[in-house]
Amino acid sequence: MSEIDHTLSHGPLTGNMACFAAYAIFGFNIISCRNIAIDGNITPIALFCLRSFGATALFWLWSLFTEPGEHIGKGDIWKVVAASFLGLFMTQLSFLFAITKTTAIDASIMSTLTPIMTLIISAIVINERITWNGVAGIALSLTGVLILIFNCVSIRGGADSTSIWGILGMICNTLCFATYIGIFKPLIQKYSVVTFMKWMFLFSSLMALPFAFGAFGASNLAAVPMNVMWQVIYVVVGATFIAYFLIPIGQKLLRPVVVCMYTYVQPVIAMVIALALGLDNLTTLKVIATILVFTGVGLVNFVRKKS
């Protein structure tokens, strides 16, 4: 274990703070990805490759100063490959596929299935007990999120209408990420965060490599304006390297369903951004929705599994 992992508080507070920070970063990431897409000089697949390659380089560089001697056990290599395939490669690739065939609102609604799928998968694979309080917490947060989705200014993007392929793509996206969160906690707890993530991103980069040549050939990196380039850097460093460092901290310290519940923070962040930019107005209904989201997260978070 690295010094970072030893200095972590082993109570739930550190895990909750890490998950909240990660999904808050993802909330701002939506704006950056939208602006990069509007600019049009970097294709979605090229951005995916930049995220994988950039995060791989940063995690391996960081590991040289934190835990240079830690290695993944031979018996766990293929488990890490599977985790990388589900948690990084398929999750991001299926989203890139689905978002071009799904309206922004439909994609947002289908993404709310992730905590529900995680709860079911955790119950089947690692015997996570489903409680009525947990179900009620998910229902509360889900209600709040749907209120926000339908009552806030949405970030435009995606298709004009939703196709069956878009629906299947989003289902694949939520199922892959829910499976990753739901079954790999025992593996993540065996290694330091940096060691685990450097191998995760290395395997993801190898999977992305066949797409890289065509993606960068179809992009025009030299024509990207500086303000968009800074947003690319934010996506690679902030929404990939930093955010994906924080999520495993939550996975180590929290139940899988609690980690996934923080996906419901993203619409709240989107609302805050819209309010700050003067694109939306604060209403009583939105305040109630925000309270429902965090009440649901709290209810699931503090439900204790009985022996």
N, C-alpha and C positions, 0 to 999 in steps of 0.2 A: 504493500500500500504506500501511496505517496504521502508527503507531508500534508498536502491539501486534504486528502481523505481523513487523515488522523485529526486534523483541526476542525472537521465538520462536527457540529452538534448532532448528537444521535437522537434528538427529539424531533417531533414533526415540524417545528417552526422553520428549521433550515430547509427542509424539503418543500414546504409550502412557499417559502420566499423564492426558492429556485424555480419552481414551476410557474409561479406568478410572473416572475421576471422574464422567463423564457417565452411565455405566451403573450406577454406585453410586447416583447420584441417582435414576435410574429405578427402582432396587430399592426405595427408600423411597417412591417415587411410587405403587407398587402399594398400599401400606398407606393412603395418603391418599385415593386414588381409591375404594378399598373403603369407607372411612368416609364419604366424600361420598355414595356411592351408597346406603349404609345410611340416612343421614339423610333422603334422598329429596326434599329441597327444590330440588335442582338436577338437572335431567335430564342424561343423558350428552351429548346434543347441545349443550345449553347450556354444559356444561363445555368441550366442544370449541371452541365459539365464544369463550368467555372466554380460553382458551389462545391462540387465534389473534389475537384483538384485543389482548390484553394484551401478548403478545410483540412484535406489530407496533409498538405504541406505544413500548415500551422500546427496541427496536432503532433505530427512527427517532430517538428522543430521544438515544440514545447516539451515533448517527452525526453529530449536530450538533457534537459535541465531539471526534470522532476523525478522520473523513474526510469533511468536508462537501463537498469538491469532487470526490469520486470518483463516477463514473456507470457504469452497465452499458452496454456497447456495443450499438448498435442491432441488430447481427446476433446478439447473445446474448440478447435479451429473451425470445424465444420458447423458448429453451433453459431459461432460468430459470423460465418459466411451467411447462414440462414437469417440471422438477425439483421445483417446488413442488407440482404435482399429484400426482406419484408419492411424493415424500419426506415430505410433510406431509398434504395433503388426503386422498388415497386411503388412505394408511397408517393414519391415525387413524380415518377414517370406517369403513373396512372392519373394523377391530378393534372399534369400538363396536357394529357390526352383528353381528359373529361372536360376541362374548362373551356375548350374550343367547341364543345358540343352541348354545353349546358349553360343556362342563364345563371347570372350571379346569384339570384335569390334561390333558385333550385339547388345550386351547388352548396350554398350556405345551409339550407335545410337538411340536405343529405349528410353533410359533415357532422350534424348534431347526433347522428347515430353512433359515433365512435365510443362514447362512454358506455352506452347500452351494450354494444358488442363486446367491449372490454370486460364488463361485469359478467356477461355470459361465458366468455372464453376463460376468464380467471376461475370461475366456479367449476368449469369442466376440467381444466388442465392442472391448476395448482390448488384446487379445493377451497377457493375463496368463498366464504359463506355469504349468500344473498340474504339480506335482511330487509324488513319492511321499511326501516328508516333509510337504508341505502336507496331503495327503489323510490321512496318519497323524495329524497334529495335530488335524484336525477330528474324526476318529474317536475319539481319546482324550478330547477335551473333550466330545463328544456322549455318550460313555459315562458320564463323570462327571456331566453334567447330568441324564441319565435316572435315574441312581442317586439323585441329590438329589430329583428330582421325586417318585419313588416311595417315598422313605424319610424325607422331612421333612413336618412339618405344613404342609399347603397352605392358602393363603389362600382362603377360600370365596368363591364368586361365580360368575356365569354361570348356565347352565342346569342342570337336573337330569339331562339327557341330551343327547347331541350329535346334531344333525340334519345332513343333507347340506348345507343352506344354511350352517350354522356352519362345516363343513369347507371349503366353497368360499370363505367369507369370510376364514378364516385363511390359505388358500392365496393369495388376493388380497393380503392384508396382507403376508405374507412376500415375495411376488414383487415387489410395488411397492417395498418398502423395499430389497430386494436389488438391483433394477434401478437405483434411485437411487444407492445406494452404489457399484454396479459400473461405472456409465458416466459419472458426472458429475465425477469427479476432475479431468480437464483443465479443465473450466469453473471449478470452485471455486478452482483454483490461479491463475487470472487476476485474481481480485479479493480484497480484504480480507475477512475473515470477517464483519465487521459489515455492510459493503455488501451482500455476497451474501445474508446472512440477513434483512436488512431488506426486501429485495425479495421473497425467498422467502415471508416471512410476510405481506407486503402482498397478494400474489397469493392466498395461502391464505385470507386474511380475505375477499377479494372472492368467492372460491368458497364460503365459509361463510355469506356474507351472506343468501342466500335461506332458509337454515335458521334464522337467528337469531330472526326475529320469532316464529315458532311455538314455538321452543325456550324463549325467555325468557317467553313467555306461559304456557307450561306449567310454569314454575318459580316458586318463591316465595322470592325472594332475601331479602326482609325477615324471613322466619322462620328463616333459617339461623343456628344458634347460633354464638357467637364462636369456640369451639374448632374447629368445622368450617370457619369462615371463614378461620382461620389456615392450615388445610390447603389450602383453595382457593388462598390466596396462595402457598403453597409450590409447588403444582402449576403455577401460572402463572409465577412468578418462577424457582423452582428447576428444576423438571422440564421447563420449556419454554424460558424465556429463557436461563438459564445452561447447561443441558444441551445445547441446540441451538447455543449458541455454541462449546461444547467439541468437539462431534462434527466440525465442519468443520476444526478444527485437526488432528484425527486424520486426516481425509481428505486434508489437504494433505501430511502427513508420512509416512503409512503406506500400505501396499497395501490395496485395498478389502476383501479377505477378512480381513485382520487387524482392521480396524475392526469388521466384523460379528462377528468371534469374541468381542468383548467383550459381546455379548448373553448369552453364557454366564455372565457375572459376576452377572447378576440373581438366578438361583436361589441362588447362594452368599450374596448379600446377604440374601435372604429367609430363608435358614437362620440367618444371624447374628442377624437381628431376632427370629426365633422363639426362639433360644437366650437372647437377652437378656431377652425377656419371660417366660421360663420356660415357653414353649409346646412346647418340643422338648428332646430330650436329645442331647448329642454322643456319637456312636459312632465306632468305628474305621472302619466303612464310609463314613460321611460325611466323615471326614478323608481317606480314600483318594479319594473322589469329588472333593473340593476340589482335591487334588493333581493329579488327572487333568485337571481343567478348566484349571488354570493351566499345567500341562506342555504341554497341547495348544496353548494360546494362544502359549506361548513357542516351541514347535516351528514353528508357522506363521509367527510373527513374525520369526524369525531365519533362515528359509530365504531365501537370496539367489538372485534370478533371474539366470541366466547370460546373458551377452551373446549 
